[in-house]
């Protein structure tokens, strides 16, 4: 039995299960008598559906059901609405939201869009039956580029949404920025692309659903990040039933990263089929379908402008973005490129004034929804790239101008032009510590050796500032068992991050009970009344604080029983190190003994029952917290081939209080690896007709272990936030936020003797080689011109 | 995936008989291409004849002048083989750089050659080393084996049993890998065998090919400098989202130079 503390690197208790094949993922769940469902997906990016003839499929032996869009509408089911927090255009009008049904209705608008559901006795039969559904399409012109989609003559996706425009959003001080631009010594402009990528969780999406006619209730197992919110959408928006009629459970989930945050069409289709057929139905996406039907992220084209004086002082920042969000408004699709990307513009720098404008645009591609960071990596990339670019244009030292403009701690709390309330932190200290760890002064000899070998050395430092997000409330329930076990049920969710360890550690540390006694439960709508699931780096900030709050309530309840056992008054007891102590008599009783006594009728007072220590607690966040930190990267580049090798990576993060540094390290490393992947090899590419070119792992370049360097990771714990009782700031996405500019700027540093000042990501070897060939010739105002 | 019969013969003769008994049979070697193609429904054979049970197709033997590798020998085994590392270290290095560990533990020399993917690594070694592809019917010199994209001189039902590699005086392989698949975007195998230099290029064209101008230059002077000024034409090269034809042409020159340097360094080291 182990005593644990907060801040201890407790090893992950779930790993043995995961690493020995005993995880229980969606495909491990099989219900008695289940049928298998497969989705027929559109092969056109834009086409009218003239007719669907499913008679061939229905005649096939083993085929049980075919559902089309017409069937779906005839049942009266509703569309799935977006839950974006940003809903207003600049002029105050509402955003444009077309109906997003579970199946295409009369027209398809992206390759991969669900056209029909086929249910059969087995998965192979269902897949074979897809070929026997005859869909008569009339092809229409498609547009997959957001800037092109805004052009007057662009193909129109929606008859009642002119110009393909979903929302035209702005934030900040437009006039103030214009004034600063007029006054500053220089205004530096750079157009840049944040390429479209997808998360590729190791476990594809899938679900298993059943319907019980006696109770008129559904049971849905789903590989999702958010059981409560998605249950609500299915019940309230799609089926029009009470949400209690659906029990939604996520088993072990093999990675989410935002991809599994969305309300997808397949789970409601599966529930409908299960009810219609009177037997459970299972659906599992394969990898090829995942590339087409999973949500993608980033995908922004921006013009970034920095007003800067001769001495390097930042005067103002202005960003103008155009972002394709797919053909529909997905769960928070319109939010990411608007509010999500606006809030952390300017990073940890002292910008007197900022302005952000963004247009979210409908295009003939699959869905866009959050991907690890959801706007903050984009904002940080824009801010750090324009700073690096300005330094090169003006001949300033990129390290010095960052140092000069970082917000000083005495300026905090500070509310930015973007409305972000930065409460605490020490950005200069974190910056200097990162520089000290990386020690760029020591690289000279190595850089020389690398140059002798024909390659070039590069280094860059990238401070970042981000913010948490996700649902503002969280629940934690604690229930004690007579056998000594402590059941902890939390509404936040781990999709691999290790909450089974960290949440249990937090509860055990607060109560002073053995870590092993805590049994962790999550992601079941019957187990917690509310739950915000996973997203926005909210696990510790919401779930952790809920656990801490529940622990406080248990201690409060237990103190009454402890007083009874010690024959003291509760008011005279202190709780420390897992024991209640009477400050007068010095007598003490441990929490473990109190818990035991709560199940012992001999020791329980008459007015208490076994289970009297159980509690359920809802924590509500006052304000989002502000994680921040600094990344640094060292690279070598081969100018003859364009190949890039990461040599070193350093991170100092301010996540406030660290509950478990081992798990925090894992979050940082994973996020940095995904950032490296995006800027070097990952890229979603469509051809002109809207077909996905990078639809498999043969063409979509995920980062590999041999391409990710060892990382030096430290935490600055000198500024725990007062925005929540634990003082935590959220660790899940920061690795992705800082790594994009750190790696790109290091590569551009390596290429400076060739005059290369900008390359759009991903930095493929050919692009790097060509930039060297072209001696840096590039158009700083090229990409977005057509949309301004 | 369509249903098919599955057979696992013990001898080459049994394998041939099993193939002939099928209306549309297919040999299964390591399955690194065939299994994904089956899953996608792009191949629908009536039967699969799994070669994994045939001991005669396994193994590595070396004489002073020839290294013989059985067709069903995996890439991992070639990479780790002391015989290969001693006789033709470049071949061991090539095998160790194919795909990833999972691919190397399943994929085989014979499977790679019979498939003749234009981006595969082994064809470059076979062509540059002037190896002989031995089948259950005949001996096919490398120059006559690779006939086009995914095309070889193999007849219907003809089975590769071994490949005989001449031991080279100098040899090395340099490849620029596709970041996703790790197939060659441009791979160049350079070898000097019995005084003659051969340069084979894979990944860049519609199939493996020899670079005659480079061979002539290296025949005169086996140094990377000798390649300077030789422009590779992009006319017949392939282009995709990972690399244009022009970039591939450039990479062929860079990889060839690096292969020559490595070949000379290998000798120096030994």
Interface residues (C-beta under 8 A of the other chain):
Chain A: X124 X288 X640 X641 X643 X680 X681 X683 X685 X693 X694 X697 X698 X699 X700 X701 X702 X704 X764 X765 X766 X769 X770
Chain B: X1 X40 X100 X176 X178 X179 X180 X181 X183 X241 X242 X243 X244 X247 X250 X251 X254
